[in-house]
Amino acid sequence: MIDATNDGPVTDAPDHDPAAFTDGQGAPILTAHRAGLLGCRSCGRVWPEDHTTCARCGAKLVPPDRRGLAAVWAWLITGMIFYIPANLLPMMTTQSLGRSTDSTIIGGVLVLLDHGDWFIGGVVFAASVLVPVGKFIAIIWLARMAGKPATVEDAHTRLHIYEVVEFIGRWSMIDVFVVAILAALVQLGFVAAIKPGPAAASFALSVAFTMLSAQSFDPRLIWRGLPLHTRKDH
Amino acid sequence: MLRQDAYDLTTGAGLIACPRCDALHVEEELSVGETARCVRCGGVLARPQSGAFTQIIALAVTTMVLVFASVFFPFLEISRMGLGHGTSLFGVAMALADGAMAPLAVALLGLVVGLPAVRALLLVYTLWPLARKRPPYRHAVRAFRLSEQLKPWSMAEIFIIGTAVAMVKVAGLATISFGPAFWAFVALIFVSVANRSFMCSTTIWDALEDAGASTDGREKVEETKPA
């Protein structure tokens, strides 16, 4: 299914030519990889290819190849597995006047919509359903497209999607926080009491694993698919 | 634009690679207010701000005070039919703390207040000597890298949105009033937004390097230049 060792089509072959620095107008751009160097993803320092850690910030130096995608897939699949019980099991249990009701994520959204709270219902639906599922799809797509041939426009689109995925990941935690606050606050004995359900934990784990997956994705792979020359006249 | 003598393509000295797309750039000292953008993907490489270190230290200390306040003061209070119940952030975590949910409680408390506080502490540790033009403390490099790694996991602002949603859910059921900790938290969000606008990690890495943090002997561009 996933060939993690194949480095994809070689469009970014090493080419030691200092004159290849860009003039900013579409001339070929020299990447660290092409120059036989390794860039640090944490602080930007550049090192010879045989270095394994950055001597400035101490981060591990990773070459931009498809081997790193194995971690992306592993975290992503774990995140997707945890997302299943997060939707099927109850997120919280409400006890009110002797009646006890379980509510799932979707159930909670439906209750909000039922009360006419369209906006808040929409926020919760977006944070707990649209965003996680969208993230799964976006990461799968990015990981499959990584290193494949692309035009400059394609690469910019992919980078945008990556940035959105990276930015939006944390926001899925909203529903877990809501459950935690409600469970702490609504402890009025017989009148009303709310208990957290197992789905809260698996949802939190799903979000965390998906965040790790997005963090393991190396955006430099997006650009490896670009041809050496970005214009036909070169 | 290129200074032929200022970089070395075999050792990488004096060069910067864009972390998003790997494009090589010749490192230059930027003046305050300038922004360096990647020629290939357009991402911001560096954006130094005037007096940024002092500002970040001030904001980090503010963050620590606010976090302390938000943990121990009452956060929200609920009342219905004469029954009242208040909770602090500790209470929120403790509500989950019985039984199998305990790890989740610890994780949530960590994400919401622990990480912002730890990050603030690490930033002060890194920047305090730099702001006073002294050599950095031991392990400052490790402290700053840890702070950078923790960045995506600190979730204070998401917690506030979560509070708003919880308010709406309870609104029909009972009356809610906000405690001082809630407002401390709202202030924390603004502080962290302000902090983000002053933070430029490239500048901090450069400053750490220039101020003599342990590197393998390579200093900034000007000093590696052959005479």
Chai-1 contact restraints between the chains, C-beta under 6 A:
chainA,res_idxA,chainB,res_idxB,connection_type,confidence,min_distance_angstrom,max_distance_angstrom,comment,restraint_id
A,P18,B,L9,contact,1.0,0.0,6.0,A-B,restraint_1
A,T22,B,V39,contact,1.0,0.0,6.0,A-B,restraint_2
A,G24,B,V39,contact,1.0,0.0,6.0,A-B,restraint_3
A,I29,B,A23,contact,1.0,0.0,6.0,A-B,restraint_4
A,I29,B,R40,contact,1.0,0.0,6.0,A-B,restraint_5
A,L30,B,L24,contact,1.0,0.0,6.0,A-B,restraint_6
A,T31,B,D22,contact,1.0,0.0,6.0,A-B,restraint_7
A,T31,B,A23,contact,1.0,0.0,6.0,A-B,restraint_8
A,A32,B,A17,contact,1.0,0.0,6.0,A-B,restraint_9
A,A32,B,D22,contact,1.0,0.0,6.0,A-B,restraint_10
A,A32,B,L24,contact,1.0,0.0,6.0,A-B,restraint_11
A,H33,B,D22,contact,1.0,0.0,6.0,A-B,restraint_12
A,A35,B,L9,contact,1.0,0.0,6.0,A-B,restraint_13
A,L37,B,G12,contact,1.0,0.0,6.0,A-B,restraint_14
A,G39,B,A17,contact,1.0,0.0,6.0,A-B,restraint_15
A,G39,B,D22,contact,1.0,0.0,6.0,A-B,restraint_16
A,R41,B,P19,contact,1.0,0.0,6.0,A-B,restraint_17
A,C43,B,W205,contact,1.0,0.0,6.0,A-B,restraint_18
A,G44,B,I16,contact,1.0,0.0,6.0,A-B,restraint_19
A,G44,B,A17,contact,1.0,0.0,6.0,A-B,restraint_20
A,G44,B,P19,contact,1.0,0.0,6.0,A-B,restraint_21
A,V46,B,G12,contact,1.0,0.0,6.0,A-B,restraint_22
A,V46,B,L15,contact,1.0,0.0,6.0,A-B,restraint_23
A,V46,B,A17,contact,1.0,0.0,6.0,A-B,restraint_24
A,W47,B,G12,contact,1.0,0.0,6.0,A-B,restraint_25
A,P48,B,T11,contact,1.0,0.0,6.0,A-B,restraint_26
A,A55,B,T215,contact,1.0,0.0,6.0,A-B,restraint_27
A,A55,B,D216,contact,1.0,0.0,6.0,A-B,restraint_28
A,R56,B,E209,contact,1.0,0.0,6.0,A-B,restraint_29
A,R56,B,T215,contact,1.0,0.0,6.0,A-B,restraint_30
A,C57,B,R145,contact,1.0,0.0,6.0,A-B,restraint_31
A,G58,B,V141,contact,1.0,0.0,6.0,A-B,restraint_32
A,G58,B,R145,contact,1.0,0.0,6.0,A-B,restraint_33
A,P64,B,D22,contact,1.0,0.0,6.0,A-B,restraint_34
A,D117,B,V168,contact,1.0,0.0,6.0,A-B,restraint_35
A,I120,B,V165,contact,1.0,0.0,6.0,A-B,restraint_36
A,I120,B,V168,contact,1.0,0.0,6.0,A-B,restraint_37
A,L159,B,C41,contact,1.0,0.0,6.0,A-B,restraint_38
A,R170,B,M155,contact,1.0,0.0,6.0,A-B,restraint_39
A,R170,B,I158,contact,1.0,0.0,6.0,A-B,restraint_40
A,W171,B,I158,contact,1.0,0.0,6.0,A-B,restraint_41
A,M173,B,M155,contact,1.0,0.0,6.0,A-B,restraint_42
A,M173,B,I158,contact,1.0,0.0,6.0,A-B,restraint_43
A,I174,B,I158,contact,1.0,0.0,6.0,A-B,restraint_44
A,I174,B,I161,contact,1.0,0.0,6.0,A-B,restraint_45
A,I174,B,G162,contact,1.0,0.0,6.0,A-B,restraint_46
A,F177,B,F159,contact,1.0,0.0,6.0,A-B,restraint_47
A,F177,B,G162,contact,1.0,0.0,6.0,A-B,restraint_48
A,V178,B,G162,contact,1.0,0.0,6.0,A-B,restraint_49
A,V178,B,V165,contact,1.0,0.0,6.0,A-B,restraint_50
A,V178,B,A166,contact,1.0,0.0,6.0,A-B,restraint_51
A,A180,B,V92,contact,1.0,0.0,6.0,A-B,restraint_52
A,A180,B,L96,contact,1.0,0.0,6.0,A-B,restraint_53
A,A180,B,L108,contact,1.0,0.0,6.0,A-B,restraint_54
A,I181,B,V92,contact,1.0,0.0,6.0,A-B,restraint_55
A,I181,B,T163,contact,1.0,0.0,6.0,A-B,restraint_56
A,I181,B,A166,contact,1.0,0.0,6.0,A-B,restraint_57
A,L182,B,A166,contact,1.0,0.0,6.0,A-B,restraint_58
A,A183,B,A95,contact,1.0,0.0,6.0,A-B,restraint_59
A,A184,B,T87,contact,1.0,0.0,6.0,A-B,restraint_60
A,A184,B,G91,contact,1.0,0.0,6.0,A-B,restraint_61
A,A184,B,V92,contact,1.0,0.0,6.0,A-B,restraint_62
A,A184,B,A95,contact,1.0,0.0,6.0,A-B,restraint_63
A,L185,B,L76,contact,1.0,0.0,6.0,A-B,restraint_64
A,L185,B,I78,contact,1.0,0.0,6.0,A-B,restraint_65
A,L185,B,T87,contact,1.0,0.0,6.0,A-B,restraint_66
A,Q187,B,H85,contact,1.0,0.0,6.0,A-B,restraint_67
A,L188,B,R80,contact,1.0,0.0,6.0,A-B,restraint_68
A,L188,B,L83,contact,1.0,0.0,6.0,A-B,restraint_69
A,V191,B,R80,contact,1.0,0.0,6.0,A-B,restraint_70
A,V191,B,M81,contact,1.0,0.0,6.0,A-B,restraint_71
A,A192,B,L173,contact,1.0,0.0,6.0,A-B,restraint_72
A,P196,B,L96,contact,1.0,0.0,6.0,A-B,restraint_73
A,P196,B,M101,contact,1.0,0.0,6.0,A-B,restraint_74
A,A201,B,L104,contact,1.0,0.0,6.0,A-B,restraint_75
A,A204,B,L104,contact,1.0,0.0,6.0,A-B,restraint_76
A,P219,B,R20,contact,1.0,0.0,6.0,A-B,restraint_77
A,R220,B,C21,contact,1.0,0.0,6.0,A-B,restraint_78
A,R220,B,D22,contact,1.0,0.0,6.0,A-B,restraint_79
A,W223,B,C21,contact,1.0,0.0,6.0,A-B,restraint_80
